[in-house]
Amino acid sequence: MENIIRTRDAALNKGDIAELLCDDSKVARNQIIFICLSYALAAFDFIIYLKLAPTIGTVFFPATDSALLIQLKLIGLVSVGFLSRPLGALLIGRYGDKRGRKPALMLSVSFLSITTFLVAFLPTYAQIGVVAPILFLVIRILQGIAFGAHAPLSWVFIAEHAPKDRLVTYCSLAVAGGIFGSMLAVTCAKVLTGTLDSGAMLSYGWRIPALIGGLFGGLSFLIWPHVKETPIFTNANHNQSANPSTLETQPFVTRSSALMLSIVLSFVRASLIMVIMLLLPKLIALKFYNDPSFLINASLVALVMQILGCVIYGILADKMGTGKVFMLGSMALIVQIWVLYAYLSNGHELYILPMYGLLGFCTGMIGLCTAIFVQVFPTEVRLTAVSVVYNVISALLGAVLPFLLFYATRRIGVAPALYLTFIGMISFIVGFHLYHRETFGELYTGSSNTKKYSLKR
């Protein structure tokens, strides 16, 4: 550790490197503002048409098809967006590791803005026939490629800008930005379907979110002059032999341990997002509470509380240590899911939304997942590694988990609670490992007495 500090001090004696590595809080704030806005818009652009799936199915497929056939075709169109994400993670991630985070960010945001805007002008099946779903398919593939890189790119970009004592907070804020975009997508879909009749939705209503997303995506570039390349990436190009960064753990971490930790954390993060935001309201409605309004309202409440949870968990982690807060968050998740199911099993309904909101708050620990696994890869491969691992795990989980949970819930009503308990236990083990074992590098930084672990090969 003393060698790292000496290396950092030596680098700081050089005028250009010192300027690059200074923890300028104003510069860091500009970056977090841009990332939160761009990540929110990216999430909105990618998710909005998942929420308008029935309308999209009617617009892009012939009315003569059966409802089941339309549904299957629509699942295929939606799925390609997720399946193409690992490709974007590999291509744009590698580009970002070679050319810089800023140009990769520009590429990702541009792709998302342009493809989203194009959706607003797509012809329908009634106008050009089978070409319409093909065009929509191509756009969804391009969106998936762009979004697959954008989320991990946002985490890496802001982590490499963050001051040492607020690294987890800044990463959690970046994650909160993406959650806010998801919340906007759910809200927009709810407003459109609630204010427009089916005829208006099929005629022009489904085009409105694309216009909004595309225009605001373009407006986000107004902040572009204030966006700076990350000092860590710039310094890596200046001096490959010395990278005085809290994130640069290449000399101290084995590939196998870094890969295993990132896989586990990607699995935890993707599971929490999929179950709490997408699947659990439907699973609860399947067994306990069959109210149509609950499906959307529960997602909205959970998203709002998850944003709050991300921020609070991040602040606590920078003060107390990521491992300790990860353990506390894991225990809170397990307790709250069983409290919710006990409440539902007793036939109570009055406070179901607040109870679900508390569960959403507990899943704010996804910000900690991000803050941990961006730190275990060296600068020259960090973006590619984080992007590919996270998107591959998300794609695999997205293909399997919905079917497994719906099948299990039909036989065991508390199957989702059992699954989230399993996720909580894994998270607790990871947190315990980070806190007690000298296996990983400087996974968190805080006050001067914060624990720092040296790695053994």
LUMROLO-447427 format. One record per residue (C-alpha): residue number from 1; x negated, z negated, y. Coordinates in steps of 0.1 Angstrom, whole numbers. Example, Ala and Ser with C-alpha at 12.3 -4.5 7.8 and 13.67 -1.06 7.14 Angstrom:
<rs>
+-----+-------+-------+-------+
! num !     u !     w !     v !
+-----+-------+-------+-------+
!   1 !  -123 !   -78 !   -45 !
!   2 !  -137 !   -71 !   -11 !
+-----+-------+-------+-------+
</rs>
This chain:
<rs>
+-----+-------+-------+-------+
! num !     u !     w !     v !
+-----+-------+-------+-------+
!   1 !     0 !     0 !     0 !
!   2 !   -29 !    -8 !    24 !
!   3 !   -42 !    27 !    17 !
!   4 !    -9 !    42 !    28 !
!   5 !    -8 !    22 !    60 !
!   6 !   -44 !    32 !    68 !
!   7 !   -35 !    69 !    61 !
!   8 !    -5 !    66 !    84 !
!   9 !   -26 !    50 !   112 !
!  10 !   -53 !    77 !   108 !
!  11 !   -26 !   104 !   112 !
!  12 !   -11 !    87 !   142 !
!  13 !   -45 !    89 !   159 !
!  14 !   -40 !   127 !   161 !
!  15 !   -20 !   137 !   191 !
!  16 !     1 !   164 !   175 !
!  17 !     9 !   144 !   143 !
!  18 !    16 !   112 !   163 !
!  19 !    42 !   131 !   183 !
!  20 !    58 !   145 !   151 !
!  21 !    60 !   111 !   134 !
!  22 !    71 !    89 !   162 !
!  23 !   105 !    72 !   155 !
!  24 !   122 !    86 !   186 !
!  25 !   156 !    71 !   183 !
!  26 !   171 !    96 !   208 !
!  27 !   159 !   125 !   188 !
!  28 !   171 !   109 !   156 !
!  29 !   206 !   104 !   171 !
!  30 !   208 !   140 !   181 !
!  31 !   201 !   150 !   145 !
!  32 !   226 !   127 !   130 !
!  33 !   253 !   139 !   154 !
!  34 !   246 !   175 !   144 !
!  35 !   245 !   167 !   107 !
!  36 !   277 !   147 !   108 !
!  37 !   295 !   175 !   126 !
!  38 !   282 !   203 !   104 !
!  39 !   287 !   184 !    72 !
!  40 !   323 !   176 !    82 !
!  41 !   329 !   213 !    89 !
!  42 !   313 !   223 !    56 !
!  43 !   334 !   199 !    36 !
!  44 !   366 !   210 !    55 !
!  45 !   358 !   247 !    49 !
!  46 !   351 !   242 !    12 !
!  47 !   380 !   217 !     4 !
!  48 !   409 !   229 !    24 !
!  49 !   420 !   257 !     0 !
!  50 !   419 !   233 !   -29 !
!  51 !   446 !   214 !   -11 !
!  52 !   466 !   246 !    -5 !
!  53 !   462 !   258 !   -40 !
!  54 !   499 !   265 !   -47 !
!  55 !   502 !   287 !   -16 !
!  56 !   470 !   305 !   -24 !
!  57 !   482 !   313 !   -59 !
!  58 !   514 !   328 !   -46 !
!  59 !   496 !   348 !   -19 !
!  60 !   468 !   363 !   -41 !
!  61 !   487 !   369 !   -74 !
!  62 !   517 !   390 !   -83 !
!  63 !   551 !   373 !   -83 !
!  64 !   558 !   387 !  -117 !
!  65 !   532 !   365 !  -133 !
!  66 !   544 !   333 !  -149 !
!  67 !   538 !   300 !  -132 !
!  68 !   513 !   290 !  -160 !
!  69 !   494 !   323 !  -156 !
!  70 !   491 !   320 !  -119 !
!  71 !   479 !   284 !  -123 !
!  72 !   452 !   295 !  -148 !
!  73 !   441 !   323 !  -125 !
!  74 !   440 !   300 !   -96 !
!  75 !   419 !   274 !  -115 !
!  76 !   394 !   302 !  -122 !
!  77 !   392 !   312 !   -85 !
!  78 !   388 !   276 !   -74 !
!  79 !   363 !   268 !  -102 !
!  80 !   339 !   296 !   -92 !
!  81 !   333 !   278 !   -59 !
!  82 !   320 !   248 !   -79 !
!  83 !   301 !   267 !  -105 !
!  84 !   282 !   287 !   -79 !
!  85 !   270 !   256 !   -62 !
!  86 !   239 !   251 !   -84 !
!  87 !   229 !   287 !   -76 !
!  88 !   230 !   279 !   -39 !
!  89 !   212 !   247 !   -45 !
!  90 !   184 !   265 !   -62 !
!  91 !   181 !   295 !   -38 !
!  92 !   186 !   278 !    -4 !
!  93 !   170 !   246 !   -16 !
!  94 !   138 !   264 !   -25 !
!  95 !   139 !   283 !     8 !
!  96 !   142 !   250 !    26 !
!  97 !   112 !   235 !     8 !
!  98 !    91 !   266 !    16 !
!  99 !   103 !   276 !    51 !
! 100 !   117 !   244 !    65 !
! 101 !   149 !   223 !    66 !
! 102 !   160 !   237 !    99 !
! 103 !   161 !   274 !    89 !
! 104 !   178 !   265 !    56 !
! 105 !   204 !   245 !    76 !
! 106 !   210 !   275 !    98 !
! 107 !   215 !   298 !    67 !
! 108 !   239 !   274 !    51 !
! 109 !   261 !   267 !    81 !
! 110 !   261 !   304 !    90 !
! 111 !   273 !   314 !    55 !
! 112 !   300 !   287 !    55 !
! 113 !   313 !   296 !    90 !
! 114 !   314 !   334 !    84 !
! 115 !   330 !   332 !    49 !
! 116 !   356 !   307 !    61 !
! 117 !   364 !   329 !    91 !
! 118 !   368 !   360 !    69 !
! 119 !   394 !   342 !    47 !
! 120 !   418 !   343 !    77 !
! 121 !   417 !   381 !    77 !
! 122 !   420 !   387 !    39 !
! 123 !   448 !   410 !    28 !
! 124 !   473 !   396 !     3 !
! 125 !   482 !   409 !   -32 !
! 126 !   514 !   424 !   -18 !
! 127 !   493 !   445 !     6 !
! 128 !   464 !   458 !   -15 !
! 129 !   471 !   446 !   -51 !
! 130 !   443 !   434 !   -74 !
! 131 !   416 !   439 !   -48 !
! 132 !   429 !   408 !   -29 !
! 133 !   420 !   382 !   -55 !
! 134 !   387 !   399 !   -60 !
! 135 !   378 !   396 !   -23 !
! 136 !   389 !   360 !   -24 !
! 137 !   367 !   354 !   -55 !
! 138 !   337 !   369 !   -38 !
! 139 !   342 !   347 !    -7 !
! 140 !   346 !   315 !   -28 !
! 141 !   313 !   323 !   -46 !
! 142 !   295 !   327 !   -13 !
! 143 !   311 !   295 !     0 !
! 144 !   300 !   276 !   -31 !
! 145 !   265 !   289 !   -27 !
! 146 !   264 !   277 !     9 !
! 147 !   280 !   244 !     3 !
! 148 !   260 !   236 !   -28 !
! 149 !   229 !   236 !    -6 !
! 150 !   245 !   221 !    25 !
! 151 !   254 !   186 !    12 !
! 152 !   219 !   178 !    -2 !
! 153 !   203 !   195 !    27 !
! 154 !   221 !   172 !    51 !
! 155 !   209 !   141 !    33 !
! 156 !   173 !   153 !    31 !
! 157 !   173 !   165 !    67 !
! 158 !   186 !   132 !    82 !
! 159 !   165 !   110 !    58 !
! 160 !   134 !   128 !    70 !
! 161 !   144 !   121 !   106 !
! 162 !   155 !    85 !   102 !
! 163 !   136 !    56 !   116 !
! 164 !   121 !    35 !    89 !
! 165 !   143 !     5 !    95 !
! 166 !   175 !    25 !    95 !
! 167 !   169 !    50 !    67 !
! 168 !   198 !    39 !    45 !
! 169 !   222 !    36 !    75 !
! 170 !   214 !    71 !    87 !
! 171 !   218 !    86 !    52 !
! 172 !   251 !    68 !    48 !
! 173 !   263 !    81 !    82 !
! 174 !   255 !   116 !    70 !
! 175 !   276 !   110 !    39 !
! 176 !   304 !    96 !    61 !
! 177 !   304 !   129 !    80 !
! 178 !   312 !   148 !    48 !
! 179 !   339 !   124 !    39 !
! 180 !   354 !   128 !    74 !
! 181 !   355 !   166 !    68 !
! 182 !   374 !   159 !    35 !
! 183 !   398 !   137 !    54 !
! 184 !   404 !   165 !    79 !
! 185 !   411 !   189 !    51 !
! 186 !   437 !   166 !    35 !
! 187 !   453 !   159 !    69 !
! 188 !   454 !   196 !    78 !
! 189 !   471 !   205 !    45 !
! 190 !   496 !   177 !    49 !
! 191 !   505 !   187 !    84 !
! 192 !   509 !   224 !    76 !
! 193 !   530 !   219 !    45 !
! 194 !   551 !   193 !    64 !
! 195 !   558 !   214 !    95 !
! 196 !   560 !   249 !    81 !
! 197 !   585 !   262 !    56 !
! 198 !   574 !   281 !    25 !
! 199 !   580 !   314 !    42 !
! 200 !   558 !   306 !    72 !
! 201 !   531 !   292 !    49 !
! 202 !   530 !   324 !    28 !
! 203 !   531 !   346 !    59 !
! 204 !   505 !   331 !    82 !
! 205 !   502 !   293 !    76 !
! 206 !   475 !   296 !    50 !
! 207 !   453 !   315 !    75 !
! 208 !   453 !   288 !   101 !
! 209 !   427 !   265 !    84 !
! 210 !   403 !   294 !    80 !
! 211 !   405 !   302 !   117 !
! 212 !   400 !   265 !   126 !
! 213 !   371 !   261 !   103 !
! 214 !   354 !   294 !   113 !
! 215 !   357 !   288 !   150 !
! 216 !   345 !   252 !   149 !
! 217 !   317 !   262 !   126 !
! 218 !   306 !   287 !   153 !
! 219 !   309 !   260 !   180 !
! 220 !   286 !   237 !   160 !
! 221 !   258 !   260 !   170 !
! 222 !   261 !   249 !   206 !
! 223 !   242 !   218 !   195 !
! 224 !   216 !   240 !   177 !
! 225 !   190 !   239 !   206 !
! 226 !   188 !   201 !   201 !
! 227 !   181 !   204 !   164 !
! 228 !   145 !   197 !   154 !
! 229 !   126 !   204 !   123 !
! 230 !   120 !   172 !   104 !
! 231 !    87 !   154 !   112 !
! 232 !    79 !   148 !    76 !
! 233 !    82 !   185 !    66 !
! 234 !    62 !   195 !    97 !
! 235 !    35 !   170 !    90 !
! 236 !    33 !   181 !    53 !
! 237 !    24 !   216 !    65 !
! 238 !    -2 !   201 !    89 !
! 239 !   -19 !   179 !    64 !
! 240 !   -11 !   184 !    27 !
! 241 !   -35 !   156 !    16 !
! 242 !   -19 !   128 !    37 !
! 243 !    18 !   124 !    42 !
! 244 !    23 !    91 !    60 !
! 245 !    60 !    88 !    52 !
! 246 !    82 !    62 !    36 !
! 247 !    99 !    91 !    17 !
! 248 !    67 !   106 !     3 !
! 249 !    64 !    90 !   -31 !
! 250 !    46 !   118 !   -50 !
! 251 !    14 !    98 !   -57 !
! 252 !    34 !    69 !   -70 !
! 253 !    63 !    81 !   -91 !
! 254 !    64 !   100 !  -124 !
! 255 !    85 !   131 !  -128 !
! 256 !   105 !   116 !  -156 !
! 257 !   115 !    84 !  -137 !
! 258 !   124 !   104 !  -106 !
! 259 !   145 !   128 !  -126 !
! 260 !   162 !   101 !  -146 !
! 261 !   171 !    81 !  -115 !
! 262 !   184 !   111 !   -97 !
! 263 !   206 !   122 !  -127 !
! 264 !   221 !    87 !  -130 !
! 265 !   228 !    84 !   -93 !
! 266 !   243 !   119 !   -91 !
! 267 !   265 !   110 !  -121 !
! 268 !   277 !    78 !  -103 !
! 269 !   282 !    95 !   -70 !
! 270 !   301 !   125 !   -84 !
! 271 !   323 !   103 !  -106 !
! 272 !   333 !    80 !   -78 !
! 273 !   343 !   110 !   -56 !
! 274 !   362 !   128 !   -83 !
! 275 !   381 !    99 !   -96 !
! 276 !   390 !    80 !   -64 !
! 277 !   396 !   110 !   -42 !
! 278 !   411 !   136 !   -66 !
! 279 !   421 !   122 !  -100 !
! 280 !   432 !    86 !   -97 !
! 281 !   463 !    91 !   -76 !
! 282 !   476 !   116 !  -101 !
! 283 !   467 !    93 !  -130 !
! 284 !   484 !    64 !  -114 !
! 285 !   515 !    85 !  -108 !
! 286 !   514 !    96 !  -145 !
! 287 !   518 !    60 !  -157 !
! 288 !   528 !    36 !  -130 !
! 289 !   540 !    49 !   -96 !
! 290 !   557 !    83 !   -95 !
! 291 !   561 !    88 !   -57 !
! 292 !   551 !   123 !   -45 !
! 293 !   540 !   110 !   -11 !
! 294 !   516 !    86 !   -28 !
! 295 !   493 !   114 !   -39 !
! 296 !   483 !   125 !    -4 !
! 297 !   486 !    91 !    13 !
! 298 !   464 !    74 !   -12 !
! 299 !   437 !   100 !    -8 !
! 300 !   438 !    97 !    30 !
! 301 !   437 !    59 !    30 !
! 302 !   408 !    59 !     5 !
! 303 !   389 !    85 !    26 !
! 304 !   392 !    64 !    57 !
! 305 !   381 !    33 !    40 !
! 306 !   353 !    51 !    22 !
! 307 !   339 !    61 !    56 !
! 308 !   340 !    25 !    67 !
! 309 !   324 !    14 !    34 !
! 310 !   296 !    39 !    37 !
! 311 !   286 !    26 !    72 !
! 312 !   288 !   -11 !    63 !
! 313 !   269 !    -7 !    30 !
! 314 !   242 !    13 !    48 !
! 315 !   237 !   -13 !    74 !
! 316 !   236 !   -41 !    49 !
! 317 !   211 !   -22 !    27 !
! 318 !   187 !   -18 !    56 !
! 319 !   189 !   -56 !    62 !
! 320 !   191 !   -70 !    27 !
! 321 !   176 !   -43 !     5 !
! 322 !   193 !   -13 !   -13 !
! 323 !   190 !   -28 !   -48 !
! 324 !   208 !   -60 !   -39 !
! 325 !   236 !   -43 !   -20 !
! 326 !   240 !   -18 !   -48 !
! 327 !   246 !   -46 !   -72 !
! 328 !   271 !   -63 !   -49 !
! 329 !   289 !   -30 !   -44 !
! 330 !   291 !   -24 !   -82 !
! 331 !   306 !   -58 !   -88 !
! 332 !   331 !   -52 !   -60 !
! 333 !   341 !   -19 !   -75 !
! 334 !   347 !   -34 !  -110 !
! 335 !   367 !   -63 !   -96 !
! 336 !   389 !   -42 !   -73 !
! 337 !   398 !   -15 !   -99 !
! 338 !   411 !   -43 !  -122 !
! 339 !   429 !   -60 !   -94 !
! 340 !   447 !   -27 !   -86 !
! 341 !   457 !   -21 !  -122 !
! 342 !   469 !   -57 !  -126 !
! 343 !   490 !   -52 !   -95 !
! 344 !   505 !   -20 !  -109 !
! 345 !   511 !   -34 !  -144 !
! 346 !   532 !   -61 !  -129 !
! 347 !   555 !   -35 !  -112 !
! 348 !   544 !   -42 !   -76 !
! 349 !   545 !   -14 !   -51 !
! 350 !   546 !   -28 !   -16 !
! 351 !   509 !   -31 !   -10 !
! 352 !   497 !    -3 !   -32 !
! 353 !   482 !    17 !    -4 !
! 354 !   461 !   -12 !    11 !
! 355 !   450 !   -20 !   -25 !
! 356 !   439 !    16 !   -30 !
! 357 !   422 !    15 !     4 !
! 358 !   401 !   -15 !    -7 !
! 359 !   391 !     5 !   -38 !
! 360 !   380 !    34 !   -15 !
! 361 !   360 !    10 !     6 !
! 362 !   341 !    -2 !   -26 !
! 363 !   332 !    35 !   -33 !
! 364 !   313 !    36 !     0 !
! 365 !   283 !    28 !   -21 !
! 366 !   279 !    66 !   -26 !
! 367 !   259 !    65 !     6 !
! 368 !   234 !    42 !   -11 !
! 369 !   231 !    67 !   -40 !
! 370 !   221 !    94 !   -15 !
! 371 !   196 !    72 !     3 !
! 372 !   179 !    63 !   -30 !
! 373 !   174 !    96 !   -47 !
! 374 !   162 !   116 !   -17 !
! 375 !   132 !    93 !   -18 !
! 376 !   119 !    98 !   -52 !
! 377 !   107 !   134 !   -49 !
! 378 !    77 !   147 !   -29 !
! 379 !    83 !   167 !     3 !
! 380 !    74 !   201 !   -11 !
! 381 !   101 !   200 !   -38 !
! 382 !   125 !   173 !   -25 !
! 383 !   153 !   196 !   -13 !
! 384 !   152 !   218 !   -44 !
! 385 !   151 !   188 !   -68 !
! 386 !   179 !   169 !   -50 !
! 387 !   201 !   200 !   -46 !
! 388 !   198 !   213 !   -82 !
! 389 !   202 !   179 !   -99 !
! 390 !   232 !   168 !   -79 !
! 391 !   250 !   201 !   -81 !
! 392 !   244 !   207 !  -118 !
! 393 !   257 !   172 !  -126 !
! 394 !   287 !   177 !  -103 !
! 395 !   295 !   210 !  -119 !
! 396 !   293 !   197 !  -154 !
! 397 !   313 !   166 !  -146 !
! 398 !   339 !   186 !  -127 !
! 399 !   344 !   208 !  -158 !
! 400 !   349 !   179 !  -182 !
! 401 !   360 !   147 !  -165 !
! 402 !   396 !   158 !  -154 !
! 403 !   405 !   168 !  -189 !
! 404 !   390 !   137 !  -205 !
! 405 !   407 !   113 !  -181 !
! 406 !   441 !   130 !  -183 !
! 407 !   439 !   130 !  -221 !
! 408 !   428 !    94 !  -222 !
! 409 !   453 !    82 !  -197 !
! 410 !   482 !    96 !  -218 !
! 411 !   471 !    73 !  -246 !
! 412 !   456 !    43 !  -227 !
! 413 !   472 !    37 !  -193 !
! 414 !   441 !    18 !  -180 !
! 415 !   416 !    45 !  -191 !
! 416 !   406 !    52 !  -154 !
! 417 !   399 !    15 !  -149 !
! 418 !   377 !    15 !  -180 !
! 419 !   358 !    45 !  -168 !
! 420 !   352 !    30 !  -134 !
! 421 !   341 !    -2 !  -150 !
! 422 !   316 !    19 !  -170 !
! 423 !   304 !    35 !  -137 !
! 424 !   302 !     0 !  -121 !
! 425 !   280 !   -13 !  -149 !
! 426 !   256 !    16 !  -147 !
! 427 !   254 !    11 !  -109 !
! 428 !   247 !   -26 !  -114 !
! 429 !   219 !   -19 !  -139 !
! 430 !   203 !     6 !  -114 !
! 431 !   206 !   -19 !   -86 !
! 432 !   190 !   -46 !  -108 !
! 433 !   162 !   -23 !  -117 !
! 434 !   155 !   -14 !   -81 !
! 435 !   155 !   -50 !   -71 !
! 436 !   135 !   -66 !   -99 !
! 437 !   112 !   -40 !  -114 !
! 438 !    81 !   -23 !  -100 !
! 439 !    91 !    11 !  -112 !
! 440 !    99 !    31 !   -81 !
! 441 !    83 !    35 !   -47 !
! 442 !    94 !    24 !   -13 !
! 443 !   131 !    29 !   -21 !
! 444 !   141 !    10 !    10 !
! 445 !   125 !    -1 !    42 !
! 446 !   137 !   -28 !    65 !
! 447 !   121 !   -58 !    82 !
! 448 !    84 !   -65 !    79 !
! 449 !    90 !   -87 !    49 !
! 450 !   110 !   -61 !    29 !
! 451 !    99 !   -57 !    -6 !
! 452 !    79 !   -26 !   -14 !
! 453 !    71 !   -16 !   -49 !
! 454 !    40 !     2 !   -60 !
! 455 !    45 !    27 !   -88 !
! 456 !    27 !    27 !  -121 !
! 457 !    22 !    60 !  -139 !
+-----+-------+-------+-------+
</rs>
